């Protein structure tokens, strides 16, 4: 094997090992960044940094419709994501932090919720969104926040234990090799 290929293989193995050991911190860090930038955008607007604020808003345009009437107002300006999206990210983060605490304190497995439970938790958001889309009624900020919280928490309760088990299996395989 040539030196470049060998170096790339070593890099790949080290990266895989890093991700296997630190996946939870990386996931929680990404969610802190998402929630933080969503709040930072209106703060930057308030603090008279319109270019930096605009960059934050534009980055979140890929994740959310950003309709001002559906966003929480922070520092006198709408957040970079709607209340439902912010609730999804925030509750997903809170479950991630609870999961990390659970793992550190108990060293026991946290079983993922069944997929059907995730479906039940998502159903209120689906109903809320579809009935509003059909013009049957207008959703409220409170309802959007509650339904987003159910979805974010449900995804966290399903995904974090699933990923923990998958990464644990990778560690076990690495130890045998």
Secondary structure, DSSP 8 states (H G I E B T S, - for coil): --HHHHHHHHHHHHHHHHHHHHHHHHHHHHHHHHHHHHHHHHHHHHTT-HHHHHHHHHHHTTT----GGGS-EETTEE-SS-HHHHHHHHHHHHHHHHHHHHHHHH--------HHHHHHHHHHHHHHHHHHHTTS----HHHHHHHHHHHHHHHHHHHHHHHHHHHHHHHHHHHH-
